[in-house]
């Protein structure tokens, strides 16, 4: 990754911050974005650029890409990590405002990201995009129906973009993790003493993932040596999709 320019969204904490640290260790030049001011702290730690941005806003994605090109001259890698989840509840009970917010952040936010990133990568002759989806984008997710719908949409966007961009030297893949130890999952677990047991009940490994296990999959998908893989939705799920 030495010298390559990478954009990471949702980089103030969790997967995003860990992905940024892993990319920095590989020698990438980074632009980190998030709604939280904490992204500036992560950037300072890594000697990276940072900016506050809202993935719900189409213009913010255009601004992210423009900043990367203005400061670094190009955009080689985008890791579209920012996302949210709703509390577990039956599909029929998810409130309208919560439904709209999940779709706007997790699905429309991904569409806006691809629309901003693909044109610059096409002009420069190639690039890599890694979208963070979820195992809930590959199978049903009782209790997380709207989130699952959005993440299924992310997988659809990933495959479509990969097919459209394959001859332009742009690879587009999705990583589909099961639940891992992130602030988002910790918030879910804090709401229900039995939530962790419920989360791992359908996982053959009977545990949630460590964040590092997911980050390694992202780095592998992004690696320049991994040059013939595109359009894939890669499950990192402890065996959920094997049964």
C-alpha positions as CSV (number, residue, x, y, z in Angstrom):
1,X,0.0,0.0,0.0
2,X,3.0,2.3,0.2
3,X,2.2,5.7,-1.3
4,X,-1.4,4.7,-2.2
5,X,-4.1,7.2,-1.3
6,X,-6.9,5.8,0.7
7,X,-10.2,7.3,1.9
8,X,-11.9,5.6,4.9
9,X,-15.3,6.7,6.1
10,X,-16.6,6.2,9.6
11,X,-13.0,6.3,10.8
12,X,-13.4,7.8,14.3
13,X,-13.8,4.5,16.1
14,X,-14.5,0.8,15.6
15,X,-13.8,-0.9,12.3
16,X,-13.0,2.4,10.6
17,X,-10.3,3.5,13.0
18,X,-8.8,0.0,13.0
19,X,-8.8,-0.2,9.2
20,X,-7.1,3.3,9.1
21,X,-4.4,2.0,11.4
22,X,-3.8,-1.1,9.4
23,X,-3.6,0.9,6.1
24,X,-1.2,3.4,7.7
25,X,1.0,0.5,8.8
26,X,1.0,-0.7,5.2
27,X,2.3,2.8,4.1
28,X,-0.9,4.3,2.7
29,X,-1.6,8.0,2.7
30,X,-5.0,8.5,4.3
31,X,-8.0,10.8,4.3
32,X,-10.3,9.9,7.2
33,X,-13.9,11.1,7.6
34,X,-16.6,10.8,10.2
35,X,-19.5,12.8,11.7
36,X,-17.6,12.7,15.0
37,X,-14.8,15.1,15.9
38,X,-12.9,12.0,17.2
39,X,-11.8,11.4,13.6
40,X,-9.3,14.2,14.0
41,X,-7.7,12.4,16.9
42,X,-7.3,9.2,14.9
43,X,-5.9,11.2,12.0
44,X,-3.4,13.0,14.2
45,X,-2.2,9.7,15.6
46,X,-1.5,8.4,12.0
47,X,-0.3,11.6,10.4
48,X,-3.4,11.5,8.1
49,X,-5.8,14.1,6.8
50,X,-9.3,14.3,8.3
51,X,-12.6,16.0,7.7
52,X,-16.1,16.0,9.2
53,X,-18.6,14.5,6.7
54,X,-22.1,13.1,6.7
55,X,-22.5,10.0,4.5
56,X,-26.2,10.8,4.2
57,X,-25.3,13.9,2.2
58,X,-24.4,13.4,-1.5
59,X,-22.4,16.6,-1.6
60,X,-20.2,15.4,1.3
61,X,-19.1,12.4,-0.7
62,X,-18.2,14.7,-3.6
63,X,-16.2,16.9,-1.1
64,X,-14.4,13.9,0.3
65,X,-13.1,12.8,-3.1
66,X,-12.3,16.4,-4.1
67,X,-10.2,16.8,-0.9
68,X,-8.3,13.5,-1.5
69,X,-7.5,14.6,-5.1
70,X,-6.6,18.2,-4.1
71,X,-4.2,17.1,-1.3
72,X,-2.8,13.9,-2.7
73,X,-3.4,14.1,-6.4
74,X,-5.5,10.9,-6.7
75,X,-7.7,8.3,-5.0
76,X,-6.5,4.7,-5.1
77,X,-8.6,3.1,-2.5
78,X,-12.0,3.8,-0.8
79,X,-13.2,1.9,2.2
80,X,-16.9,2.7,2.6
81,X,-17.3,1.8,6.3
82,X,-19.7,4.2,7.8
83,X,-23.0,2.7,8.9
84,X,-25.6,2.4,11.6
85,X,-27.9,-0.3,12.9
86,X,-31.3,-0.2,14.6
87,X,-32.1,-1.9,17.9
88,X,-33.4,-5.5,17.5
89,X,-37.2,-5.5,16.9
90,X,-39.7,-7.2,14.6
91,X,-39.8,-5.8,11.1
92,X,-43.5,-4.7,11.5
93,X,-42.6,-2.6,14.5
94,X,-39.6,-0.5,13.2
95,X,-40.7,3.1,13.3
96,X,-40.9,5.1,10.1
97,X,-38.2,7.6,11.1
98,X,-35.8,4.8,12.1
99,X,-36.5,3.0,8.8
100,X,-35.7,6.1,6.7
101,X,-32.5,6.8,8.6
102,X,-31.1,3.3,8.2
103,X,-31.9,3.3,4.5
104,X,-30.4,6.9,4.0
105,X,-27.2,6.1,5.9
106,X,-26.5,2.5,5.0
107,X,-27.9,2.3,1.5
108,X,-28.2,5.7,0.0
109,X,-24.9,6.7,1.6
110,X,-23.2,3.8,-0.2
111,X,-24.8,4.8,-3.5
112,X,-23.6,8.4,-3.1
113,X,-20.1,7.1,-2.2
114,X,-19.8,5.0,-5.4
115,X,-21.1,7.9,-7.5
116,X,-18.4,10.2,-6.2
117,X,-15.5,7.7,-6.2
118,X,-16.0,5.8,-9.5
119,X,-15.6,8.8,-11.9
120,X,-12.2,9.9,-10.4
121,X,-10.9,6.3,-10.4
122,X,-12.1,5.9,-14.0
123,X,-10.2,9.1,-15.0
124,X,-7.0,8.0,-13.4
125,X,-7.1,4.5,-14.9
126,X,-8.1,2.4,-11.9
127,X,-8.7,2.0,-8.2
128,X,-10.1,-0.3,-5.5
129,X,-13.4,0.1,-3.5
130,X,-14.2,-2.0,-0.5
131,X,-17.7,-1.7,0.9
132,X,-18.5,-2.8,4.4
133,X,-21.8,-4.7,4.2
134,X,-22.8,-7.4,6.7
135,X,-23.7,-11.1,6.8
136,X,-27.2,-9.6,7.2
137,X,-26.8,-8.6,3.5
138,X,-26.5,-12.2,2.5
139,X,-29.1,-14.0,4.7
140,X,-32.2,-13.1,6.6
141,X,-31.7,-11.3,9.9
142,X,-34.7,-11.7,12.2
143,X,-35.0,-8.6,14.4
144,X,-32.8,-6.5,12.1
145,X,-35.0,-6.4,9.0
146,X,-34.5,-2.8,7.8
147,X,-30.7,-3.1,8.4
148,X,-30.7,-6.4,6.5
149,X,-32.6,-4.8,3.6
150,X,-30.1,-1.9,3.4
151,X,-27.1,-4.3,3.5
152,X,-28.6,-6.5,0.8
153,X,-28.8,-3.3,-1.2
154,X,-25.1,-2.6,-0.5
155,X,-24.3,-6.1,-1.9
156,X,-26.3,-5.3,-5.0
157,X,-24.6,-2.0,-5.5
158,X,-21.2,-3.7,-5.1
159,X,-21.8,-6.3,-7.7
160,X,-23.3,-3.9,-10.1
161,X,-20.5,-1.4,-9.8
162,X,-17.9,-4.2,-10.2
163,X,-19.5,-5.3,-13.4
164,X,-19.8,-1.8,-14.8
165,X,-16.2,-0.9,-13.8
166,X,-14.3,-4.1,-14.5
167,X,-12.8,-2.9,-17.8
168,X,-11.8,0.4,-16.2
169,X,-9.4,-1.2,-13.8
170,X,-11.6,-0.6,-10.8
171,X,-12.2,-3.5,-8.4
172,X,-15.3,-3.3,-6.1
173,X,-15.9,-5.9,-3.4
174,X,-17.9,-6.1,-0.1
175,X,-16.8,-7.5,3.2
176,X,-19.8,-9.0,5.0
177,X,-19.0,-9.5,8.7
178,X,-21.1,-11.1,11.4
179,X,-21.3,-9.2,14.7
180,X,-17.9,-8.1,16.0
181,X,-16.8,-6.2,19.1
182,X,-17.6,-2.6,18.1
183,X,-19.3,0.2,19.9
184,X,-22.4,-0.4,17.8
185,X,-22.6,-4.0,19.0
186,X,-21.7,-3.1,22.5
187,X,-24.7,-0.7,22.5
188,X,-26.9,-3.5,21.3
189,X,-25.7,-5.9,24.0
190,X,-26.1,-3.3,26.7
191,X,-29.8,-3.1,26.0
192,X,-30.4,-6.8,26.8
193,X,-28.6,-9.1,29.1
194,X,-29.4,-12.1,26.9
195,X,-28.5,-10.4,23.6
196,X,-25.0,-11.8,23.2
197,X,-26.3,-15.4,23.6
198,X,-28.9,-14.6,21.0
199,X,-26.3,-13.2,18.7
200,X,-24.1,-16.2,18.7
201,X,-26.8,-18.9,18.8
202,X,-26.7,-19.3,15.0
203,X,-22.9,-18.9,14.7
204,X,-21.1,-22.3,14.4
205,X,-18.1,-20.8,16.1
206,X,-20.4,-19.6,19.0
207,X,-18.7,-16.2,19.4
208,X,-18.7,-12.7,18.0
209,X,-15.7,-11.7,15.9
210,X,-12.7,-9.8,17.0
211,X,-12.4,-6.5,15.1
212,X,-8.9,-7.5,13.9
213,X,-10.4,-10.5,12.1
214,X,-12.6,-8.3,10.0
215,X,-9.8,-5.7,9.4
216,X,-7.5,-8.4,7.9
217,X,-10.2,-9.3,5.4
218,X,-10.6,-5.7,4.4
219,X,-6.8,-5.3,3.9
220,X,-6.7,-8.5,1.8
221,X,-9.6,-7.3,-0.4
222,X,-7.8,-4.0,-0.9
223,X,-4.4,-5.3,-1.6
224,X,-2.9,-4.5,-5.0
225,X,-1.8,-8.2,-5.3
226,X,-5.4,-9.3,-5.1
227,X,-5.9,-8.0,-8.6
228,X,-8.4,-10.5,-10.1
229,X,-11.2,-10.5,-7.5
230,X,-14.1,-8.1,-8.1
231,X,-17.8,-8.2,-7.5
232,X,-17.6,-10.5,-4.4
233,X,-19.5,-10.3,-1.2
234,X,-17.1,-12.0,1.2
235,X,-18.6,-13.4,4.4
236,X,-16.5,-13.2,7.5
237,X,-19.1,-14.8,9.8
238,X,-17.9,-17.7,11.9
239,X,-19.7,-20.1,9.6
240,X,-23.2,-18.6,9.5
241,X,-23.6,-18.8,5.7
242,X,-22.1,-22.4,5.7
243,X,-25.3,-23.8,7.2
